Amino acid sequence: MGHSHEHSHSHGHGHGHGHGHDHHHPNTELDQATLAALDESVPDRELSPGEVSRRGLLRSAGILGGTAALAVTGAQLAAATAPKDGWVFQQGSRPNVWLAGDHHIHTQLSSDGMYRVIDQARHAAAYGLDWLVITDHGGATHARIGVDLVNPQIKAARAELRDTLIFQGLEWNIPSAEHGTVFVAPGSREVDVLKQFENTYDGSVKNASSNSPANEALAVSGIQWLGQQVDRRRVADALFLANHPARNGIDSPHEIRNWRDADPRIAIGFEGAPGHQAAGLPKPLGGGSARGYYGNSPNPNSFPGYPAESYRTWGGFDWMTATVGGLWDSLLAEGKPWWITANSDSHVNWNETARRPDGSSQEQFNRDGRYMDPVYGNAVNTTAGDFWPGYYSRTHVGADRRDYLAVMEGLRNGRVWVDHGALVKGVEVEVREVGNRYGEPLGGALIVKKGRAIELVVRITTQTMPNWANFVPALNRVDVIQGSVTGPVADKDTMTAPNTKVVKQWDTSGKRGTFELVYPLGRAEEAQYVRVRGTDGNRSQPGYRGAAVDPAGPKLDVVGDADPWVDLWFYTNPIWVLPK
């Protein structure tokens, strides 16, 4: 079944420009035909009549068969506009539409998953998501047949849910580190590229999970290989984001930097908030585990510099992101993009009644590459730790249009804000020269004449609709976080940004509708960045680096007692200011 456009008005995007989804009809048929036509490694005889026709059109327009070709797609565009002045980002463009999504979702093709692709996709659409990425675990069985088996399910779901963008990806066991999302643009080679990547670079498949320089190098090679597949036009685009980075302490700061620098077109960020948010629900409402399943302690592969507190979530967010002046800020202070997202990591969902059928065992999974289809279980599962995609966590991407490549480009450009529990309906942030009407949006860099007065503008649309726990959340505070750009670090294990702190806190309680907050940033004298977060204000404490840095940050989540619905936050990606 398809789903109507009605959902687009109920899931809280910031349509500040007055452009609802109905002006951005997706045309996935067109997109896939174009993608296939653009892939010159595929001969004409292997294309459908529609794709041959499209290719003819592209040739007659001079787009194919010449050097102009694919400069229109994401990674190539990034390469074509590579920095000449040392800065790796460029001025952004204002998005035309905000599209909510989730890049971390499992199915019956994961050894710890349960649902079909259509189960996940249909719930994601119903809960208001515009795009999603299917990311079953990498590993021997998945690499052998799972990556093939999931593709027909994804294609069927794309055909069924024509308003929903469904990417194929996988959850990469990053050699020597944690997990990560890898996904590609749909096209005739999506399975080939993912399968070759998994068989060559997955830490589990290659027995390369433990810490070693060789395994770290394998991870870097994997990211570079993905970039090469884009350059060779085997796929139109590919992205990598690290998942739950602080969960086990095994993503060291230097590894994160090495991934980022391996190919910044491909490696673009990490989960600011992990999935498994229902895991913190106290008993008997939930399983009484750790929010995000962040209940761990150091192991032999953990980076020794990480403190005990980094193994917990803070207000549902990963310590690397939640700590003002911490690891994420230390990456931003280098003047290089590194973005955050928020996802469900859905495997088996809380308060749900499905179960695997009798006979669907690990042995059966290993043989067949997937579990059998779920059946009605006649009991509510209150101990599962996950929410359906879109039920609690959302990654909002500012896109030029509603299609696959535009979502990937929006992610790459950092036009992203994330929230929990549908805390707000819309967030738009700009930095502009005082007196100018428009400035740089999220992920952008305002290049401004030195000494000019600049200001931060935050436009919030408060929530008017109940969330999926059936209450209307209230945004009670908005914070501005500002930091200096100090350039590349000498020590790649640096995980603090001493000049970054909260510089403004607005009490927004009682505000309704769309309102604007303006914070003067003074005169543009030095390179800097600003980012924004907001909260319902229910749970706060001084930040990990102290009250002088963050007087009322997110609170350290307690294992067994961290109800995610009473602790809601949104975070934005940064905007840079580059005086010249």
C-alpha positions as CSV (number, residue, x, y, z in Angstrom):
1,M,0.0,0.0,0.0
2,G,1.1,3.5,-0.5
3,H,0.8,6.1,2.1
4,S,-0.8,9.4,1.6
5,H,0.7,12.8,1.8
6,E,-1.3,13.5,4.9
7,H,1.6,12.3,7.0
8,S,3.8,15.1,5.8
9,H,1.8,17.6,7.8
10,S,1.9,15.6,11.0
11,H,5.5,14.9,11.6
12,G,6.8,18.2,12.4
13,H,9.2,19.5,9.9
14,G,10.1,23.1,9.8
15,H,8.4,24.4,6.8
16,G,9.5,27.9,7.5
17,H,9.6,28.8,3.8
18,G,6.0,27.7,3.4
19,H,6.8,24.8,1.2
20,G,5.1,21.6,2.2
21,H,5.9,18.2,0.8
22,D,3.2,18.5,-1.8
23,H,5.4,20.7,-3.9
24,H,8.2,18.1,-3.8
25,H,6.7,15.0,-5.2
26,P,9.3,12.3,-5.3
27,N,9.8,10.5,-8.5
28,T,11.8,7.5,-7.6
29,E,11.1,6.0,-11.0
30,L,12.7,8.9,-12.7
31,D,15.6,9.0,-10.3
32,Q,16.5,5.3,-10.7
33,A,16.2,5.5,-14.5
34,T,18.5,8.5,-14.5
35,L,20.9,6.8,-12.2
36,A,21.0,3.7,-14.4
37,A,21.4,5.8,-17.5
38,L,24.3,7.7,-16.0
39,D,26.2,4.6,-15.1
40,E,28.3,4.3,-18.3
41,S,29.8,1.0,-17.1
42,V,26.4,-0.6,-17.9
43,P,26.0,-1.2,-21.6
44,D,22.8,0.0,-23.4
45,R,21.7,-3.6,-23.9
46,E,21.3,-4.1,-20.2
47,L,19.1,-1.1,-19.7
48,S,15.3,-1.0,-19.7
49,P,13.7,0.8,-22.6
50,G,13.0,3.7,-20.3
51,E,16.6,3.8,-19.2
52,V,17.9,3.7,-22.8
53,S,15.6,6.6,-23.6
54,R,16.9,8.6,-20.6
55,R,20.5,7.9,-21.6
56,G,19.7,9.1,-25.1
57,L,18.3,12.3,-23.6
58,L,21.4,12.8,-21.4
59,R,23.7,12.2,-24.4
60,S,21.8,14.7,-26.6
61,A,22.1,17.2,-23.7
62,G,25.9,16.7,-23.6
63,I,25.6,15.3,-20.0
64,L,26.8,11.9,-20.9
65,G,29.9,11.1,-22.9
66,G,31.7,14.3,-21.9
67,T,33.6,15.5,-19.0
68,A,30.6,17.4,-17.7
69,A,28.9,14.2,-16.9
70,L,28.4,13.5,-13.2
71,A,29.6,16.8,-11.7
72,V,26.0,17.1,-10.8
73,T,26.0,14.4,-8.1
74,G,27.1,14.7,-4.6
75,A,30.6,13.3,-4.1
76,Q,31.7,14.4,-7.5
77,L,30.5,17.9,-6.7
78,A,32.4,17.8,-3.5
79,A,35.5,16.8,-5.3
80,A,35.0,19.4,-8.0
81,T,34.7,22.1,-5.4
82,A,37.6,20.9,-3.2
83,P,39.2,23.6,-1.1
84,K,41.8,25.9,-2.6
85,D,42.2,28.0,0.6
86,G,42.7,25.3,3.2
87,W,39.0,25.2,4.3
88,V,37.3,22.0,3.3
89,F,33.8,23.3,3.4
90,Q,32.1,25.9,1.3
91,Q,29.2,28.2,1.5
92,G,26.0,26.3,1.8
93,S,22.6,26.8,0.2
94,R,19.3,27.2,2.0
95,P,17.4,24.0,1.8
96,N,14.1,23.8,0.0
97,V,12.6,21.0,2.0
98,W,13.4,19.3,5.3
99,L,13.2,15.5,5.2
100,A,13.2,13.4,8.3
101,G,15.0,10.0,8.3
102,D,17.0,7.3,10.0
103,H,20.2,5.7,8.7
104,H,20.4,2.8,11.1
105,I,17.7,0.1,10.8
106,H,17.9,-3.8,11.0
107,T,15.7,-6.5,9.6
108,Q,15.4,-10.3,9.6
109,L,18.6,-10.2,7.5
110,S,20.5,-9.4,10.8
111,S,21.3,-12.2,13.2
112,D,19.7,-10.1,16.0
113,G,16.9,-8.6,14.0
114,M,13.3,-9.8,13.3
115,Y,11.2,-7.7,10.9
116,R,10.9,-7.7,7.1
117,V,12.0,-4.6,5.2
118,I,8.4,-3.7,4.6
119,D,7.6,-3.9,8.3
120,Q,10.3,-1.3,9.1
121,A,9.7,0.9,6.1
122,R,5.9,1.0,6.6
123,H,6.3,1.9,10.3
124,A,8.9,4.5,9.4
125,A,6.5,6.1,6.9
126,A,3.6,6.0,9.3
127,Y,5.7,7.6,12.0
128,G,6.7,10.4,9.7
129,L,10.0,9.5,8.1
130,D,10.7,10.5,4.5
131,W,13.8,8.4,4.1
132,L,15.5,5.4,5.7
133,V,18.6,3.2,5.3
134,I,18.4,-0.6,5.8
135,T,21.6,-1.5,7.6
136,D,21.8,-5.2,8.4
137,H,24.9,-6.3,10.2
138,G,28.0,-7.1,8.2
139,G,29.4,-10.6,8.8
140,A,30.0,-13.9,7.1
141,T,26.4,-14.8,6.4
142,H,25.4,-11.4,5.3
143,A,28.4,-11.1,3.1
144,R,27.7,-14.5,1.5
145,I,24.0,-14.0,0.8
146,G,22.3,-11.5,3.0
147,V,23.4,-8.5,1.0
148,D,21.8,-10.1,-2.1
149,L,18.7,-11.3,-0.4
150,V,17.7,-8.0,1.1
151,N,17.7,-6.1,-2.2
152,P,14.5,-7.6,-3.7
153,Q,12.7,-6.7,-0.4
154,I,14.1,-3.1,-0.6
155,K,13.0,-2.8,-4.2
156,A,9.5,-4.1,-3.4
157,A,9.2,-1.7,-0.5
158,R,10.3,1.2,-2.8
159,A,7.5,0.2,-5.2
160,E,5.0,-0.1,-2.4
161,L,5.9,3.1,-0.6
162,R,6.4,5.5,-3.4
163,D,6.7,8.6,-1.1
164,T,9.4,7.0,1.0
165,L,13.1,6.9,0.0
166,I,14.6,3.5,1.0
167,F,18.3,3.2,0.7
168,Q,20.3,-0.1,0.9
169,G,23.3,-0.1,3.2
170,L,24.9,-2.3,5.8
171,E,26.2,-1.9,9.3
172,W,29.9,-2.1,8.8
173,N,32.1,-3.8,11.5
174,I,34.7,-1.1,11.2
175,P,38.1,-2.8,11.5
176,S,39.6,-2.2,14.9
177,A,36.6,-0.2,16.0
178,E,32.8,0.0,16.4
179,H,30.0,-0.2,13.9
180,G,29.2,2.2,11.1
181,T,26.5,2.9,8.5
182,V,27.6,2.5,4.9
183,F,25.1,3.2,2.2
184,V,25.0,4.0,-1.5
185,A,22.6,5.7,-3.9
186,P,20.2,3.3,-5.6
187,G,21.3,2.0,-8.9
188,S,22.2,-1.1,-10.9
189,R,25.4,-1.7,-8.9
190,E,24.2,-1.0,-5.4
191,V,24.4,-4.7,-4.4
192,D,27.7,-5.3,-6.2
193,V,29.4,-2.4,-4.5
194,L,28.1,-3.2,-1.0
195,K,29.0,-6.9,-1.4
196,Q,32.5,-6.2,-2.6
197,F,33.0,-3.7,0.2
198,E,31.7,-6.0,2.9
199,N,33.8,-9.0,1.7
200,T,37.0,-6.9,1.5
201,Y,36.7,-4.5,4.4
202,D,34.4,-5.8,7.1
203,G,36.1,-6.3,10.4
204,S,34.1,-9.5,11.2
205,V,34.5,-11.0,7.7
206,K,38.2,-10.2,7.7
207,N,38.8,-11.2,11.3
208,A,40.1,-7.6,11.8
209,S,38.1,-6.4,14.8
210,S,40.9,-6.1,17.4
211,N,43.2,-3.1,17.8
212,S,46.1,-3.0,15.5
213,P,47.7,-0.5,13.0
214,A,47.0,-3.0,10.2
215,N,43.3,-3.1,11.1
216,E,43.0,0.6,11.4
217,A,44.6,0.9,8.0
218,L,42.1,-1.5,6.6
219,A,39.3,0.8,7.8
220,V,40.9,3.8,6.1
221,S,41.3,1.8,2.9
222,G,37.6,0.8,3.0
223,I,36.5,4.4,3.1
224,Q,38.9,5.3,0.3
225,W,37.6,2.4,-1.7
226,L,34.0,3.7,-1.4
227,G,35.2,7.0,-2.8
228,Q,36.8,5.3,-5.7
229,Q,33.6,3.5,-6.6
230,V,31.9,6.9,-6.8
231,D,34.8,8.3,-8.9
232,R,34.4,5.3,-11.2
233,R,30.7,5.8,-11.3
234,R,29.8,2.4,-10.2
235,V,27.5,4.1,-7.7
236,A,26.3,7.7,-7.9
237,D,27.1,8.3,-4.2
238,A,28.2,6.6,-1.0
239,L,28.4,7.7,2.6
240,F,29.8,6.4,5.9
241,L,28.8,7.5,9.4
242,A,30.1,5.9,12.7
243,N,27.4,4.4,14.9
244,H,27.2,4.6,18.7
245,P,30.8,5.8,18.9
246,A,31.4,5.9,22.6
247,R,29.4,2.8,23.6
248,N,32.4,0.6,24.1
249,G,35.2,3.1,24.1
250,I,36.8,1.5,21.0
251,D,36.5,4.4,18.5
252,S,39.6,6.3,19.5
253,P,39.9,10.0,18.6
254,H,42.7,9.3,16.2
255,E,40.7,6.7,14.4
256,I,37.8,9.0,14.0
257,R,40.1,11.7,12.6
258,N,41.7,9.2,10.2
259,W,38.3,8.1,8.9
260,R,37.3,11.7,8.4
261,D,40.5,12.5,6.6
262,A,40.5,9.3,4.5
263,D,37.9,10.7,2.2
264,P,35.8,13.6,3.6
265,R,33.2,13.1,0.8
266,I,32.4,9.7,2.1
267,A,33.1,9.8,5.9
268,I,30.9,12.6,7.2
269,G,30.0,12.0,10.8
270,F,28.8,9.9,13.7
271,E,25.6,9.3,15.6
272,G,25.2,12.1,18.1
273,A,22.5,10.1,19.7
274,P,22.5,6.3,19.5
275,G,19.5,4.1,19.0
276,H,18.0,1.7,21.6
277,Q,16.5,4.6,23.4
278,A,13.7,2.5,24.9
279,A,16.3,0.4,26.7
280,G,16.4,3.0,29.5
281,L,12.7,2.6,30.4
282,P,12.5,1.5,34.0
283,K,10.8,-1.8,35.0
284,P,8.0,-2.8,34.7
285,L,7.4,-0.3,31.9
286,G,10.5,-1.4,30.0
287,G,13.5,-3.6,30.4
288,G,15.3,-1.4,32.9
289,S,18.6,-1.5,31.0
290,A,20.9,1.3,29.9
291,R,19.6,4.0,27.6
292,G,21.1,3.3,24.2
293,Y,22.5,0.0,25.7
294,Y,25.3,2.3,26.9
295,G,25.9,0.3,30.1
296,N,29.5,-0.8,29.4
297,S,32.9,-0.4,30.8
298,P,36.4,-0.5,29.2
299,N,37.7,-3.6,27.5
300,P,41.1,-4.5,26.2
301,N,40.3,-2.7,22.9
302,S,39.1,0.5,24.5
303,F,41.0,3.7,24.2
304,P,42.6,4.3,27.6
305,G,41.9,8.0,27.6
306,Y,38.2,7.7,27.8
307,P,36.6,8.3,31.3
308,A,34.0,6.1,32.9
309,E,31.3,8.6,32.2
310,S,31.9,8.3,28.4
311,Y,30.4,4.8,28.5
312,R,26.9,6.2,29.4
313,T,24.5,8.4,27.5
314,W,23.9,12.0,28.6
315,G,20.3,13.0,28.0
316,G,20.1,10.2,25.5
317,F,23.1,11.5,23.6
318,D,26.6,10.0,23.1
319,W,29.2,11.5,25.5
320,M,31.3,12.7,22.5
321,T,28.4,14.9,21.3
322,A,26.8,15.8,24.7
323,T,30.0,17.1,26.2
324,V,30.4,20.8,25.3
325,G,34.1,21.3,24.6
326,G,34.5,17.6,24.2
327,L,35.5,15.3,21.4
328,W,32.9,16.5,18.8
329,D,33.9,20.1,19.4
330,S,37.6,19.2,19.1
331,L,36.8,17.9,15.6
332,L,34.8,21.0,14.7
333,A,37.6,23.3,16.1
334,E,39.9,21.9,13.5
335,G,37.8,23.6,10.9
336,K,36.7,20.4,9.3
337,P,33.1,19.2,8.9
338,W,31.9,16.3,11.0
339,W,28.2,15.9,11.5
340,I,25.9,14.3,14.0
341,T,22.7,12.2,13.4
342,A,20.1,10.4,15.6
343,N,18.6,7.0,14.7
344,S,16.5,4.1,16.0
345,D,19.0,1.2,15.6
346,S,15.7,-0.8,15.5
347,H,16.1,-4.6,15.8
348,V,13.3,-5.7,18.1
349,N,10.9,-3.0,19.2
350,W,9.4,-2.2,22.6
351,N,5.8,-2.9,23.4
352,E,5.4,-4.9,20.2
353,T,3.7,-8.3,19.7
354,A,5.7,-10.0,16.9
355,R,8.0,-12.9,17.5
356,R,10.1,-15.2,15.3
357,P,8.2,-18.3,14.3
358,D,9.1,-21.7,15.7
359,G,12.0,-23.2,13.9
360,S,13.5,-19.9,13.1
361,S,16.8,-20.4,14.9
362,Q,20.4,-19.2,14.7
363,E,21.2,-22.3,12.7
364,Q,18.4,-21.6,10.3
365,F,19.6,-18.0,10.0
366,N,23.1,-19.1,9.2
367,R,21.9,-21.5,6.6
368,D,19.3,-19.3,4.9
369,G,20.8,-15.8,5.5
370,R,17.7,-14.5,7.1
371,Y,15.2,-15.4,9.8
372,M,11.7,-16.6,8.8
373,D,9.0,-13.9,8.7
374,P,7.7,-12.8,12.1
375,V,4.4,-14.1,13.4
376,Y,1.9,-12.8,16.0
377,G,3.4,-13.6,19.4
378,N,0.3,-13.2,21.6
379,A,2.3,-11.2,24.2
380,V,3.5,-7.6,24.5
381,N,7.3,-7.4,24.5
382,T,8.1,-4.8,27.2
383,T,11.8,-5.7,27.6
384,A,12.9,-4.9,24.0
385,G,15.1,-1.8,23.9
386,D,14.2,-0.2,20.5
387,F,11.6,2.1,19.1
388,W,10.3,1.8,15.5
389,P,12.1,4.2,13.1
390,G,10.6,7.7,13.5
391,Y,8.8,6.9,16.7
392,Y,11.4,8.7,18.9
393,S,14.6,9.7,17.0
394,R,14.7,11.8,13.9
395,T,17.5,13.1,11.7
396,H,16.2,16.1,9.7
397,V,18.0,16.8,6.5
398,G,17.7,20.0,4.5
399,A,17.5,19.0,0.9
400,D,17.2,20.8,-2.4
401,R,14.5,18.3,-3.5
402,R,12.9,15.1,-2.4
403,D,15.1,12.4,-3.9
404,Y,17.9,10.0,-3.0
405,L,20.9,12.1,-4.1
406,A,19.5,15.3,-2.5
407,V,19.2,13.5,0.9
408,M,22.8,12.3,0.6
409,E,24.0,15.7,-0.4
410,G,22.1,17.3,2.5
411,L,23.8,14.9,4.9
412,R,27.2,15.5,3.4
413,N,26.7,19.3,3.7
414,G,25.7,19.0,7.3
415,R,22.3,20.6,6.7
416,V,21.0,18.5,9.6
417,W,19.4,18.8,13.0
418,V,18.2,16.0,15.2
419,D,15.6,15.6,17.9
420,H,14.0,13.1,20.3
421,G,10.3,12.7,21.0
422,A,9.4,15.3,18.4
423,L,10.5,18.0,20.7
424,V,10.0,20.8,18.1
425,K,8.3,21.1,14.8
426,G,11.0,23.0,13.0
427,V,14.5,24.5,13.6
428,E,16.2,26.8,11.2
429,V,19.6,28.4,12.0
430,E,21.6,31.0,10.2
431,V,24.6,33.1,10.7
432,R,24.5,36.4,8.8
433,E,26.1,39.7,8.6
434,V,24.1,42.3,10.6
435,G,21.7,44.0,8.2
436,N,21.6,41.2,5.7
437,R,18.3,39.3,5.3
438,Y,19.9,35.9,4.7
439,G,23.0,34.1,6.0
440,E,24.6,30.7,6.0
441,P,22.4,27.8,7.0
442,L,23.4,24.7,9.0
443,G,26.6,23.1,7.9
444,G,27.6,26.2,6.0
445,A,30.5,28.6,6.4
446,L,29.9,32.4,6.3
447,I,32.9,33.9,4.6
448,V,32.8,37.5,5.7
449,K,35.1,40.5,5.6
450,K,37.1,40.8,8.8
451,G,35.5,43.2,11.3
452,R,32.0,43.0,10.0
453,A,29.2,42.6,12.7
454,I,27.6,39.2,12.6
455,E,24.7,37.5,14.3
456,L,23.1,34.1,14.9
457,V,19.5,33.7,14.0
458,V,17.5,30.7,15.4
459,R,13.9,30.2,14.2
460,I,12.0,27.7,16.1
461,T,8.5,26.3,15.3
462,T,7.2,24.8,18.5
463,Q,5.4,21.5,18.5
464,T,1.6,21.5,18.0
465,M,1.1,17.8,17.5
466,P,1.4,15.1,20.1
467,N,4.4,12.8,19.7
468,W,4.1,9.0,19.7
469,A,3.8,8.9,23.5
470,N,0.7,11.1,22.9
471,F,1.7,14.3,24.6
472,V,2.7,17.7,23.1
473,P,6.3,18.3,24.1
474,A,7.3,21.8,25.4
475,L,10.6,23.4,24.4
476,N,11.7,25.3,27.5
477,R,15.3,26.3,26.8
478,V,17.6,26.9,23.8
479,D,21.4,27.1,24.2
480,V,24.0,28.6,21.9
481,I,27.4,26.9,21.9
482,Q,30.4,28.8,20.4
483,G,33.9,27.7,19.7
484,S,37.1,28.9,18.1
485,V,38.6,27.3,15.0
486,T,42.2,26.6,16.0
487,G,43.2,24.4,13.0
488,P,44.5,20.8,12.8
489,V,45.6,19.2,16.0
490,A,49.2,18.0,16.6
491,D,47.9,15.1,18.7
492,K,45.3,13.2,16.8
493,D,44.0,11.8,20.1
494,T,42.9,15.3,21.2
495,M,39.4,15.2,22.6
496,T,38.8,18.6,24.1
497,A,38.2,22.1,22.6
498,P,39.2,24.5,25.5
499,N,37.7,27.5,23.8
500,T,34.2,26.1,23.2
501,K,31.4,26.8,25.7
502,V,27.8,27.7,26.1
503,V,27.5,31.4,25.5
504,K,23.7,32.0,25.7
505,Q,20.7,30.3,27.3
506,W,17.2,31.4,26.4
507,D,14.3,30.6,28.5
508,T,11.7,29.6,25.8
509,S,9.0,28.3,28.2
510,G,5.6,29.5,27.2
511,K,6.6,30.4,23.6
512,R,4.2,29.1,21.0
513,G,4.2,29.1,17.2
514,T,7.2,30.2,15.2
515,F,9.6,32.6,16.9
516,E,13.0,34.0,16.2
517,L,16.0,34.3,18.6
518,V,18.9,36.5,17.6
519,Y,22.3,36.4,19.3
520,P,24.9,39.0,18.4
521,L,28.3,37.3,17.7
522,G,30.2,40.6,17.7
523,R,32.6,41.5,14.9
524,A,34.1,38.7,12.8
525,E,37.8,38.8,13.8
526,E,38.7,35.1,14.1
527,A,37.5,31.9,12.6
528,Q,34.8,30.3,14.8
529,Y,31.7,28.1,14.8
530,V,28.4,28.1,16.5
531,R,25.9,25.3,17.1
532,V,22.5,25.2,18.9
533,R,20.7,22.8,21.2
534,G,17.3,22.8,23.0
535,T,15.6,20.9,25.7
536,D,12.3,20.4,27.6
537,G,14.4,21.3,30.6
538,N,13.4,18.4,32.7
539,R,16.8,16.9,33.4
540,S,20.0,19.0,33.5
541,Q,23.3,19.2,35.3
542,P,26.6,21.0,34.8
543,G,28.4,19.6,31.7
544,Y,31.2,17.1,31.9
545,R,33.8,19.9,31.6
546,G,32.2,21.9,34.3
547,A,29.6,24.6,34.9
548,A,31.8,27.4,33.5
549,V,31.7,25.6,30.1
550,D,28.1,24.2,30.3
551,P,26.0,25.3,33.3
552,A,23.0,23.2,32.5
553,G,23.8,20.4,30.1
554,P,22.2,17.0,29.6
555,K,22.2,14.8,32.7
556,L,24.1,11.6,32.9
557,D,21.6,8.8,32.3
558,V,21.2,6.2,35.1
559,V,21.2,2.5,34.1
560,G,17.7,1.1,34.8
561,D,16.0,4.4,35.3
562,A,16.2,6.7,32.2
563,D,12.8,7.2,30.8
564,P,13.5,8.8,27.4
565,W,10.1,10.6,27.1
566,V,10.9,12.9,30.1
567,D,14.2,14.0,28.8
568,L,14.0,15.5,25.3
569,W,16.6,17.4,23.4
570,F,17.4,18.7,19.9
571,Y,20.9,19.4,18.6
572,T,21.9,21.2,15.4
573,N,25.1,20.9,13.4
574,P,27.4,23.9,13.4
575,I,27.8,26.9,11.1
576,W,31.3,28.3,10.7
577,V,32.4,31.9,10.4
578,L,35.5,32.5,8.3
579,P,36.7,36.1,8.2
580,K,39.0,37.1,5.5
